[in-house]
Structures are given as structure tokens and as C-alpha cells.
Amino acid sequence: MAYDKKGRFYLSAYDKAILKNTIYENPYIPLGDFTPMQLMTFVTDNKETFLAGGVGGGKSYGLLGASLQYVTEANYGALILRKTLKDLKRKNSLLNLAIQWLLRPSIKNNNRLKVKYNASEHRFTFPNGAILDFGYLRNKIDLQTYQGSSYHFIGIDEASHQKRYNYIYMKTRVRKELDDLIPLRYMGASNPGANDEWIKNRFYEKKDKDKLEGVDPLLIESNYKDNQFLDQVEYEQFLASLDPITREQLEHGNFYVTIKGKLLKHSHWEEIGINEYMKIPTLFRHRYWDMAATEESDSENDDPDYTAGVRLAVDINYNRYMDNVVLLRKEADDLLDNIVKTAIYDKNNQTVELDGATGKNFGKMVVKRIREAGIPCNYGNSRDNKVDRIKLIQPDVAEGFYVVAKNKIDEYYPWVRKFREQMTAFPSKNVHDDIPVSFAGCWLELDKRVRKQAKNTVDWSKWRGMENLRSRI
């Protein structure tokens, strides 16, 4: 791909040659005009590309077109995956679009071009032996289906529906023989979804530690305004009927906008750094464990709950600080060890809530082990409905507290984004609530010690350089 001095994409002579040979003269691709995003998708030489942005930008057509680019080469192989078989067979799915393209009369009635379609295997076989497969990938068990496979191209449609592990693993299926000249390409496409944290880390923030050495994934974004073939006026009317959060996600492909709940707001807390926090004398700290975790497994639940341990502190003027969050998805033995190690590191009082998927007996075992380590630990009160529990503390929380969000080099701690998302979305069926539940439990435990005596103010004259931490109340 080529860019001018202002960073704008344009088609070089080499790009135009690629388009001519693999797209415009490709009998299996019926479209003659393409959006800028689709053209970028076709000419990129990146081994990994992610198509993002809003709905209506042409991502699906781009993904299918890219999968067919080299289908005129003998022994070419491509695979497009969705999360479930039901997703694969939906009316407007890429599989049905491929059927429209590859089984249209001009192809079907031409013996030289005719494609064989095996509906039970969702496989298109071309006269030269090239194949285009469609499949689904629900969990780790399904990965075994592709264990011995190799493809020149793999596309993951609606990648935000997948676990990060599944996405990374399928990259290993993109491979070829040493003398094979067909380029290898791995592509994902998605709008914002419920399981998009890893997408933000990998493609937007470029901090995914498992990137292949020397491979920098290319992010290509678009929205409906980039698609000159879409009825944009009618589509805007559809988008206008959505709630503000969903509209922002779908219209602009914003992976950072979150669902807003009705109880907790971002304005309720002030975010500070650890350097400022270390100057403030605290009276005591407390960590509360919400044990409502479910182990990562090969079931349909690909986004299980966390065990969350929220730690709060109180200073000499009874201001509150949330200074640490631990989120764990472990099997029982590892989970127990991690909680006990955290408690020993804290050297503070701990509370373990006894309900949730991990069971009361496991919770009692955790309490026993923490006490054996010499750390005070008690049982949490899990009888209250979690929404009622948040409502109980909401008036006090609304008066303000501090979140120690940045480390010594002024970078955000990894848990901060999940904290913001879960707190501001609560209650929501679409977002985890492990952190709010643990936060509420910890707040109530501290209430037992401070007994509504918090004054919510600090004598700022005692603390030099702390003026920027003044509360908004």
C-alpha cells in the first residue's frame, strides 16, 4: 500500500496491477466498484489485518473478496469462520453471500468456471483444485477441527465474538510450502462487541505481548459514510432510533464507549497516581473478594465471570481510596493459591463472600487458608441482592472517592478500564458486575469501622502539592 506525504492512502502502480490481476479480472468476484476500505484490504501485504469501524462500511464484502483474490491459483485454500453454525447460516451471512457470488448463473453454466458446493461441509471447490471453506469456532474443542489444516487465507468474521486464544491459535493454520508464491494473509473483521477487550489491546493500543516478532497488525477502519453504494439517508434514520451508546458503537465503530447504568457514574470518583497516593497517610485498608467466578472452559460461555478482589483504604480524614483490583479466572487450586498470596502481600483485613459458582465450601477453605497465614479474614454477607447493595452505598459513593489509577511512570494499571466499564454500566446484563459487587462489599465493610463518620474532606494545608486532588464536592 502507498501513502502520500500527508499520510493519505492512494493506489500505486503496483497496487493497481494487483487489483487488475486478482480482483477486476477475477471471474468469481462480481463487484466492479469498491469502497476505499475494500481497496486497502485487497492490496495490503500485511500478514495480519483487522477490519474495524462502524456498520455499513463494507467489511464483510471486503473479507469475502479478499478470500477469493487468489482462488484462480491452483491449490489455493481459504477459510472464513464465524462463532456458531447458526451464525454461519444466517440469511445475510458471508456463506450465503458466497453462494450468491459463486453459484450465480454466469458461473454455474460455465463448465470452465463451475464451482462445486458441498453444503454439508460448507466447502466450495474450484476447477483448479482451489477451495473456500466456511466453518464455525465456538470453543477450544472446535480448534481440534482445524488442527492439521493449512490455508493461505483465514478470515475471522465478527472477531469480537471470539476468545483471544482462539483468534491467536488460528493464526498458526496460515501456512504454505517453501516454494509457494501465494501470499499468506490473516484477517479479522468486527464491530464493537461484548468480548472486545483483546481487540482494543491488540489493534488499537498495540500492546498485545503475543504478537509475532516483526508482525505489526494493520488496522483498517471505515463506516457507512465511506460506502458510496449504501443508502446513507435511510441508514441514518435507522441509526437515529438506537440508544446513544449502541449508536456510537455501530455508527463510528467506537470500541471504547460503554453501556451506561443508572447507579454509578464516572463523576463519582477522582483518578490519581500512586506517587500522589503514597504521600497520604491511610488509617487502614480492606480487601473484599467476590467469589462468583466461573472457570474458563470449552462451553458456550466464552466470557466467564471473574473472582474479583477490590481493596479500599481510608485516610485520616475518612476519605476513601480504591487502590487495587485483582481479577482472577483460575481453576480451584490456582484460584485458592492466588487469593492467599494476594492476602499475604496485602497484610490487610480480608473478607470472602461465600456465594457464587465456586460454592460456599470453597469460600470457607479460602478463609481458613488466609487465617492460617496470619491475616485477619471474615465471611461476607451475601444475602443482599447486588442491586440493593449498590443502592445502599450509592448516596455515600456519590459524595466522592479516589481511584489510584496510575503507576509510578504515569501509566494506567491494567484493571482500570474494566473498573470504569463495569462500574458505569451497572446494572447491565451485557457487562460483568464482579468489580461493583466486590466494591460494594468492601465499602460496607469499611463502613463498620468508620461508622458514617467520614467527613469527605482533607486538610489540604497539611499535604503539599496535593491541590490537584481536591474533591468536586
C-alpha positions in Angstrom: 0.0 0.0 0.0 1.2 3.6 -0.7 0.7 6.8 1.3 1.4 10.4 0.3 3.3 12.9 2.4 0.1 13.7 4.4 -0.4 10.0 5.2 -3.3 9.6 2.8 -3.7 6.2 1.1 -3.5 6.1 -2.7 -3.2 3.3 -5.3 0.4 2.9 -6.6 1.1 1.3 -10.0 1.9 -1.9 -8.1 -1.4 -1.8 -6.2 -3.3 -1.2 -9.5 -1.6 -4.3 -11.0 -2.6 -6.4 -8.0 -6.2 -5.2 -8.3 -6.3 -5.9 -12.1 -4.9 -9.4 -11.8 -6.7 -10.6 -8.6 -9.9 -8.6 -8.4 -11.1 -7.0 -11.7 -10.1 -9.9 -13.9 -11.3 -12.5 -11.3 -14.5 -14.1 -12.6 -15.6 -15.1 -9.2 -15.9 -11.6 -7.8 -18.9 -9.9 -9.3 -18.4 -6.4 -8.0 -16.8 -3.8 -10.2 -16.6 -0.8 -7.8 -15.2 -0.9 -4.3 -15.0 1.3 -1.2 -11.6 2.7 -0.2 -11.5 0.3 2.8 -12.1 -2.6 0.5 -9.3 -1.5 -1.9 -6.9 -1.2 1.1 -7.9 -4.7 2.1 -7.2 -6.1 -1.3 -3.8 -4.5 -1.8 -2.2 -4.8 1.7 0.8 -7.1 2.1 0.4 -7.3 5.8 0.2 -10.8 7.1 -2.4 -9.7 9.7 -5.1 -7.2 9.1 -8.1 -6.1 11.1 -11.2 -4.5 9.5 -13.0 -2.3 12.1 -15.2 0.7 12.3 -19.0 1.2 12.1 -21.6 -0.8 10.4 -22.3 -0.4 6.7 -18.6 0.2 5.9 -18.3 -2.8 3.6 -16.2 -5.0 5.9 -18.0 -8.3 5.0 -17.7 -7.7 1.3 -14.0 -6.8 1.8 -13.4 -10.0 3.8 -15.1 -12.3 1.2 -13.4 -10.5 -1.7 -10.0 -10.9 -0.1 -10.7 -14.6 0.5 -11.3 -15.1 -3.3 -8.4 -13.0 -4.6 -6.1 -15.9 -5.4 -8.7 -18.6 -6.0 -7.6 -18.8 -9.6 -4.3 -20.2 -8.4 -4.1 -24.0 -8.2 -4.2 -25.5 -4.7 -5.1 -22.2 -3.1 -7.0 -22.5 0.2 -9.1 -20.1 2.2 -11.2 -20.3 5.3 -13.8 -18.0 6.8 -15.0 -18.6 10.4 -18.0 -17.5 12.5 -18.7 -18.2 16.1 -21.5 -20.8 15.7 -23.2 -22.8 13.0 -26.3 -20.7 13.4 -24.3 -17.5 12.7 -22.8 -19.2 9.7 -26.2 -19.9 8.2 -27.9 -16.6 8.9 -29.7 -15.1 5.9 -27.2 -12.3 5.4 -24.1 -14.2 6.4 -20.9 -14.4 4.3 -21.7 -18.0 3.5 -25.0 -17.0 1.8 -23.2 -14.1 0.1 -20.6 -16.6 -1.2 -23.4 -18.8 -2.6 -24.8 -15.8 -4.4 -21.4 -15.0 -5.9 -20.1 -18.4 -6.7 -23.3 -20.2 -7.8 -24.7 -17.4 -9.9 -25.8 -18.4 -13.5 -22.8 -17.0 -15.2 -20.5 -19.3 -13.2 -22.9 -22.2 -12.8 -23.5 -22.5 -16.5 -19.8 -22.2 -17.5 -18.0 -25.6 -17.3 -14.7 -23.9 -17.3 -15.6 -21.9 -14.2 -18.2 -24.0 -12.5 -17.8 -24.3 -8.7 -18.8 -27.4 -6.8 -20.5 -26.7 -3.4 -20.7 -29.3 -0.6 -23.5 -28.0 1.6 -22.8 -30.4 4.5 -19.1 -29.4 4.7 -19.7 -25.7 3.6 -17.0 -26.1 1.1 -16.6 -24.5 -2.4 -14.2 -26.4 -4.7 -13.0 -24.7 -7.9 -12.0 -26.3 -11.2 -8.3 -25.9 -10.5 -8.5 -27.6 -7.1 -8.6 -24.3 -5.0 -11.1 -24.4 -2.1 -13.0 -21.9 0.0 -14.2 -23.3 3.4 -16.6 -21.9 5.8 -16.6 -23.1 9.4 -17.5 -22.2 13.0 -15.4 -21.8 16.1 -17.3 -21.9 19.4 -14.6 -23.1 21.8 -11.3 -24.9 22.3 -12.8 -28.2 21.3 -13.6 -26.8 17.8 -10.0 -25.8 17.4 -9.2 -29.5 17.1 -11.2 -29.5 13.8 -8.5 -27.3 12.3 -5.5 -28.8 14.0 -4.0 -30.3 10.8 -5.2 -27.8 8.4 -3.3 -25.2 6.4 -4.7 -22.2 4.5 -3.3 -19.3 2.5 -6.1 -17.1 3.9 -8.2 -17.2 7.1 -10.8 -14.6 7.9 -12.5 -14.3 11.3 -15.8 -12.6 10.8 -17.3 -10.8 13.9 -14.0 -11.4 15.7 -15.3 -9.7 18.9 -17.4 -12.8 19.4 -14.3 -15.0 19.7 -11.9 -15.5 22.6 -8.5 -14.1 22.1 -6.9 -17.5 22.5 -9.0 -18.9 19.6 -8.1 -16.0 17.4 -4.3 -16.3 18.1 -4.4 -20.1 17.7 -6.0 -19.9 14.2 -3.1 -17.8 13.0 -1.0 -21.0 13.2 -3.2 -22.5 10.4 -2.0 -19.9 7.9 1.0 -21.6 6.3 2.3 -22.9 3.0 5.2 -24.8 1.3 8.5 -23.0 0.9 8.2 -22.7 -2.9 4.6 -21.5 -2.8 4.3 -17.9 -4.2 0.8 -17.2 -3.0 0.8 -14.6 -0.1 -0.3 -15.6 3.4 -2.9 -13.4 5.0 -4.9 -13.5 8.2 -7.8 -11.1 8.6 -10.4 -10.3 11.3 -13.4 -8.1 11.0 -15.8 -6.8 13.7 -17.9 -4.1 15.1 -17.6 -3.4 18.9 -18.9 -6.3 20.9 -19.1 -7.8 24.4 -15.7 -9.6 24.2 -13.6 -6.8 22.6 -11.1 -6.0 25.3 -8.4 -8.1 23.5 -9.2 -6.3 20.2 -8.6 -2.9 21.8 -5.3 -4.2 23.2 -4.1 -5.8 20.0 -5.1 -3.4 17.2 -5.7 0.0 18.8 -3.2 0.1 21.7 -0.6 -2.2 20.1 0.3 -3.7 23.4 -0.6 -7.4 22.8 2.5 -9.3 24.0 1.8 -12.3 21.8 2.3 -10.5 18.5 4.6 -12.5 16.2 8.1 -11.0 16.0 8.2 -8.4 13.3 4.5 -8.5 12.5 2.6 -5.4 13.2 -1.2 -5.9 12.6 -2.7 -3.4 10.2 -6.0 -1.7 11.4 -8.3 -0.5 8.6 -11.4 1.4 9.7 -14.5 2.5 7.9 -18.1 3.4 8.5 -21.3 3.8 6.4 -20.3 7.2 5.2 -17.3 5.6 3.4 -19.7 3.3 1.5 -20.9 5.1 -1.6 -23.1 2.2 -2.5 -25.3 2.4 0.6 -28.5 4.4 1.0 -27.0 6.6 3.7 -30.1 8.7 4.4 -32.2 5.7 5.1 -29.4 4.1 7.2 -29.0 7.3 9.3 -32.7 7.1 10.1 -32.2 3.6 11.4 -29.2 4.6 13.5 -31.1 7.6 14.9 -33.6 5.1 16.5 -30.9 3.5 18.6 -29.8 4.4 22.2 -26.7 6.7 22.3 -24.3 4.0 23.3 -25.3 1.5 20.7 -25.4 4.2 18.1 -21.9 5.3 18.9 -20.7 1.7 18.7 -22.4 0.9 15.4 -22.1 4.3 13.6 -18.5 5.1 14.4 -17.2 1.7 15.5 -16.2 3.1 18.8 -14.7 0.2 20.9 -14.3 2.5 23.9 -17.8 3.8 24.5 -19.5 1.7 27.2 -23.0 1.0 28.3 -24.2 3.4 31.0 -26.0 2.2 34.1 -28.2 4.3 36.4 -26.4 4.0 39.7 -22.7 4.7 39.4 -21.1 7.5 37.4 -17.6 8.3 36.4 -18.0 11.7 38.1 -18.3 9.9 41.4 -14.5 9.3 41.6 -11.3 11.2 41.0 -8.4 9.3 39.4 -4.9 9.8 40.9 -1.5 8.3 40.6 0.4 6.1 43.0 3.0 8.8 43.5 0.4 11.2 45.0 -1.3 8.4 46.9 1.9 7.4 48.7 2.1 10.8 50.3 -1.3 10.3 52.0 -1.3 8.6 55.4 -4.0 5.9 55.5 -5.6 4.5 58.6 -6.4 1.1 57.3 -7.1 -1.0 54.1 -9.5 -3.8 53.4 -9.9 -6.2 50.5 -13.2 -7.8 49.7 -13.4 -11.0 47.5 -16.5 -11.7 45.3 -16.2 -15.4 44.6 -18.8 -15.5 41.8 -16.3 -16.8 39.2 -16.7 -19.4 36.6 -13.7 -21.2 35.2 -12.7 -20.7 31.5 -13.8 -23.8 29.7 -14.8 -25.2 26.4 -18.5 -24.5 26.9 -20.6 -21.9 25.1 -19.8 -19.4 27.9 -16.7 -17.9 26.4 -16.6 -14.9 28.7 -16.9 -16.3 32.2 -17.2 -14.3 35.4 -14.1 -13.2 37.4 -13.2 -13.7 41.0 -12.7 -10.0 42.0 -10.8 -8.7 44.9 -11.3 -4.9 45.4 -9.1 -3.1 48.0 -10.2 0.2 49.6 -8.4 2.4 52.0 -9.4 5.3 54.4 -7.2 8.2 55.3 -7.1 10.2 58.5 -10.0 12.4 57.3 -12.0 9.4 56.3 -11.7 9.9 52.5 -11.8 6.7 50.6 -9.4 5.3 48.0 -9.7 2.3 45.8 -6.1 1.4 45.3 -6.1 -2.1 43.8 -8.3 -4.6 42.0 -7.4 -8.2 41.4 -9.3 -10.2 38.7 -8.8 -13.9 38.5 -10.1 -16.7 36.2 -8.4 -19.8 37.6 -9.2 -23.4 38.4 -9.9 -24.0 42.1 -6.4 -24.9 43.3 -4.7 -22.0 41.4 -7.5 -19.6 42.4 -7.0 -20.5 46.1 -3.2 -20.0 45.9 -3.6 -16.6 44.1 -6.1 -15.3 46.7 -3.9 -16.4 49.6 -0.8 -14.9 48.0 -2.6 -11.6 47.5 -3.8 -11.5 51.1 -0.2 -12.1 52.4 1.1 -9.4 50.1 -1.7 -7.0 51.4 -1.1 -7.7 55.1 -4.6 -6.2 55.5 -8.0 -7.4 56.6 -9.8 -9.6 54.0 -13.4 -10.6 53.5 -14.6 -13.5 51.4 -18.1 -13.7 50.1 -19.4 -17.2 50.2 -22.0 -17.4 47.4 -21.4 -17.8 43.7 -20.5 -20.5 41.3 -17.4 -21.5 43.3 -19.5 -22.6 46.3 -19.6 -21.9 50.0 -17.3 -24.8 50.9 -14.6 -23.4 48.7 -15.1 -19.9 50.2 -14.7 -21.4 53.7 -11.4 -23.1 52.5 -10.1 -19.7 51.3 -10.9 -18.1 54.7 -9.2 -20.9 56.5 -6.0 -20.6 54.4 -5.9 -16.8 54.8 -6.3 -17.1 58.6 -3.6 -19.8 58.7 -1.3 -17.2 57.0 -1.9 -14.9 59.9 -4.1 -12.4 58.0 -7.5 -11.4 59.6 -10.3 -12.7 57.4 -14.1 -12.9 57.8 -17.1 -14.0 55.9 -19.0 -11.6 53.7 -22.8 -11.0 53.8 -24.2 -12.3 50.5 -27.8 -12.2 51.4 -28.5 -8.8 49.9 -29.5 -8.5 46.3 -26.5 -7.0 44.5 -28.5 -4.1 43.0 -29.9 -3.4 46.5 -26.4 -3.4 47.9 -25.2 -0.8 45.4 -28.3 1.3 46.1 -27.4 1.1 49.8 -23.9 2.7 49.3 -24.8 4.9 46.3 -25.5 8.1 48.3 -22.1 7.9 50.0 -20.3 6.9 46.8 -21.8 9.9 45.0 -20.1 12.2 47.5 -16.8 11.1 46.0 -13.8 8.8 46.4 -10.5 8.4 44.8 -9.2 5.7 42.4 -5.4 5.1 42.4 -5.4 4.5 38.6 -1.8 5.2 37.5 1.6 3.6 38.4 4.9 5.3 39.1 5.6 6.1 35.5 2.1 7.5 35.0 0.6 4.6 33.1 -2.8 3.2 33.8 -3.0 -0.1 35.7 -4.4 -3.0 33.6 -7.6 -3.2 35.7 -8.6 0.4 35.3 -10.6 0.0 32.1 -12.6 -2.9 33.4 -13.3 -1.0 36.6 -14.6 2.0 34.6 -16.7 -0.1 32.3 -18.3 -2.3 35.0 -18.9 0.5 37.4 -20.6 2.8 35.0 -22.6 0.0 33.3 -24.0 -1.5 36.4 -26.6 -3.0 36.4 -26.4 -4.5 32.9 -26.9 -8.0 31.5 -24.2 -7.3 28.9 -21.3 -6.3 31.2 -19.8 -8.2 34.1 -20.5 -6.9 37.6 -17.7 -8.6 39.5 -16.0 -5.4 40.4 -19.1 -3.4 41.5 -20.2 -6.3 43.7 -16.8 -6.6 45.3 -16.5 -2.8 45.6 -19.9 -2.6 47.4 -19.0 -5.3 49.8 -15.7 -3.6 50.6 -17.3 -0.3 51.1 -19.8 -1.7 53.6 -17.0 -3.5 55.5 -15.2 -0.2 55.9 -18.5 1.4 57.0 -18.4 -0.9 60.0 -15.1 0.8 61.0 -15.8 4.4 60.1 -19.5 4.3 61.1 -20.7 7.1 58.8 -18.2 9.5 60.4 -16.4 10.2 57.1 -16.1 14.0 56.6 -15.2 13.6 52.9 -12.6 16.4 53.2 -8.9 16.6 53.6 -7.0 19.3 55.4 -5.1 20.3 52.2 -2.8 22.6 54.1 -1.1 19.5 55.6 -0.3 18.0 52.2 1.9 19.9 49.9 1.4 19.6 46.2 -2.0 17.9 46.6 -4.2 20.8 45.4 -4.9 18.9 42.2 -6.7 16.2 44.2 -9.4 18.5 45.6 -12.8 16.8 45.6 -15.5 18.2 43.4 -17.9 18.2 46.4 
